[in-house]
Amino acid sequence: MKLAFIGIGKVGFALANNLEKKGHEITIAHNNPQSKSVVNALQKNPEFKVLPLQEAIDAADVIFLATPFRTNKEILMPLNFKGKTLIDCTNPVGPKISHGLESKISGAEQVQEWAKNALVVKSYSIYGFENLEDSSFSDYNVQPVMLVAGNDLESKEKVKLLNTDLGFDTLDVGNLSQSLHLEHMTLLWVKMVRANGHHPNFTWSYLER
Ligand SMILES: NC(=O)c1ccc[n+]([C@@H]2O[C@H](COP(=O)([O-])OP(=O)(O)OC[C@H]3O[C@@H](n4cnc5c(N)ncnc54)[C@H](OP(=O)(O)O)[C@@H]3O)[C@@H](O)[C@H]2O)c1
């Protein structure tokens, strides 16, 4: 697929780099090709292209959003997503690892309000970037699971294909409003690892009988 990345820092680069190795075409969507993260990403993977935000979106099948949540409104409002899938990897995190929107609305629903004509899917948000860089758990005979929420089934199918390439099982947890619960799962993971010292190379798995 043709994939555009708004945000090519820890999360964006990990996903883009692994997906490029699986044959996807990666474009960094940034209005400043000299920005630190863009230069760094191009040094590490010269196969990436860079285009201004709207041009990158126009050329893409699927767009990833991997930016600090506080920047999202300003980035998204001027853009036209033309009915394309936008994967929201961002997390609104508030003081002391709390929900940044006080759990009144999920960040993903807020993103949908700012990116009006995008089909927003929440994914890649519940684990640290370490598990996006490397999702292999060779000692286990189950795969890590990636949870996906969104209102558009076709978009979720696209995310499922990308998940497979990244080595994740996909669990569709329902509509975009479920994102609030995913964002609380993020807070759990972040508190365990970043505050309480739990090892970062762990994920959840889905077992069904
Ligand atoms: N870190 C994790 O483990 C993790 C895991 C899951 C989800 N998340 C979430 O994913 C998001 C990204 O986290 P990260 O750790 O990858 O952040 P990061 O390393 O700081 O990268 C942020 C990226 O966003 C770009 N950006 C910032 N403002 C921009 C703008 N106005 N226009 C275009 N690009 C802009 C930055 O580019 P510049 O170089 O120009 O600043 C950079 O490429 C956050 O919402 C975070 O909560 C993080």
The ligand as a Tripos MOL2 file, in Angstrom:
@<TRIPOS>MOLECULE
LIG
   48    52     1     0     0
SMALL
NO_CHARGES

@<TRIPOS>ATOM
      1 N1          6.4720    6.6060   22.4340 N.am      1 LIG1
      2 C1          5.6770    5.5490   22.5990 C.2       1 LIG1
      3 O1          6.0920    4.5030   23.1310 O.2       1 LIG1
      4 C2          4.2450    5.6000   22.1090 C.ar      1 LIG1
      5 C3          3.5460    4.4050   21.8940 C.ar      1 LIG1
      6 C4          2.2460    4.4340   21.3740 C.ar      1 LIG1
      7 C5          1.6690    5.6780   21.0580 C.ar      1 LIG1
      8 N2          2.3690    6.8240   21.2820 N.ar      1 LIG1
      9 C6          1.7550    8.1030   20.8720 C.3       1 LIG1
     10 O2          2.2040    8.3390   19.5320 O.3       1 LIG1
     11 C7          2.3970    9.7220   19.3120 C.3       1 LIG1
     12 C8          3.8310    9.9580   18.8500 C.3       1 LIG1
     13 O3          4.7140    9.5630   19.8800 O.3       1 LIG1
     14 P1          6.2950    9.4400   19.6020 P.3       1 LIG1
     15 O4          6.8730    8.8930   20.8400 O.co2     1 LIG1
     16 O5          6.5470    8.7660   18.3000 O.co2     1 LIG1
     17 O6          6.6730   11.0130   19.4700 O.3       1 LIG1
     18 P2          8.0230   11.6390   18.9010 P.3       1 LIG1
     19 O7          9.1090   10.6380   18.8790 O.co2     1 LIG1
     20 O8          8.2230   12.9120   19.6580 O.co2     1 LIG1
     21 O9          7.6430   12.0250   17.3800 O.3       1 LIG1
     22 C9          6.6600   12.9830   17.0940 C.3       1 LIG1
     23 C10         6.6190   13.2180   15.6030 C.3       1 LIG1
     24 O10         5.5570   14.1720   15.3200 O.3       1 LIG1
     25 C11         6.0990   15.1710   14.4420 C.3       1 LIG1
     26 N3          5.3930   16.4480   14.5440 N.ar      1 LIG1
     27 C12         5.2450   17.2180   15.6430 C.ar      1 LIG1
     28 N4          4.5680   18.3290   15.3040 N.ar      1 LIG1
     29 C13         4.3040   18.2350   13.9680 C.ar      1 LIG1
     30 C14         3.6350   19.0890   13.0250 C.ar      1 LIG1
     31 N5          3.1070   20.2510   13.4360 N.pl3     1 LIG1
     32 N6          3.5150   18.6620   11.7250 N.ar      1 LIG1
     33 C15         4.0470   17.4790   11.3280 C.ar      1 LIG1
     34 N7          4.7160   16.6390   12.1760 N.ar      1 LIG1
     35 C16         4.8310   17.0350   13.4680 C.ar      1 LIG1
     36 C17         7.5470   15.3040   14.8950 C.3       1 LIG1
     37 O11         8.2730   15.9700   13.9000 O.3       1 LIG1
     38 P3          9.3860   17.1140   14.2380 P.3       1 LIG1
     39 O12        10.7130   16.4630   14.1050 O.co2     1 LIG1
     40 O13         9.1480   18.1690   13.2340 O.co2     1 LIG1
     41 O14         9.1170   17.6120   15.6610 O.co2     1 LIG1
     42 C18         7.8990   13.8240   15.0350 C.3       1 LIG1
     43 O15         8.1480   13.2580   13.7620 O.3       1 LIG1
     44 C19         2.0360   10.4240   20.6340 C.3       1 LIG1
     45 O16         0.7120   10.8800   20.5650 O.3       1 LIG1
     46 C20         2.1860    9.3220   21.6780 C.3       1 LIG1
     47 O17         1.3430    9.5230   22.7900 O.3       1 LIG1
     48 C21         3.6540    6.8210   21.7760 C.ar      1 LIG1
@<TRIPOS>BOND
     1     1     2 1
     2     2     3 2
     3     2     4 1
     4     4     5 ar
     5     4    48 ar
     6     5     6 ar
     7     6     7 ar
     8     7     8 ar
     9     8     9 1
    10     8    48 ar
    11     9    10 1
    12     9    46 1
    13    10    11 1
    14    11    12 1
    15    11    44 1
    16    12    13 1
    17    13    14 1
    18    14    15 2
    19    14    16 1
    20    14    17 1
    21    17    18 1
    22    18    19 2
    23    18    20 1
    24    18    21 1
    25    21    22 1
    26    22    23 1
    27    23    24 1
    28    23    42 1
    29    24    25 1
    30    25    26 1
    31    25    36 1
    32    26    27 ar
    33    26    35 ar
    34    27    28 ar
    35    28    29 ar
    36    29    30 ar
    37    29    35 ar
    38    30    31 1
    39    30    32 ar
    40    32    33 ar
    41    33    34 ar
    42    34    35 ar
    43    36    37 1
    44    36    42 1
    45    37    38 1
    46    38    39 2
    47    38    40 1
    48    38    41 1
    49    42    43 1
    50    44    45 1
    51    44    46 1
    52    46    47 1
@<TRIPOS>SUBSTRUCTURE
     1 LIG1         1 GROUP 0 **** ****
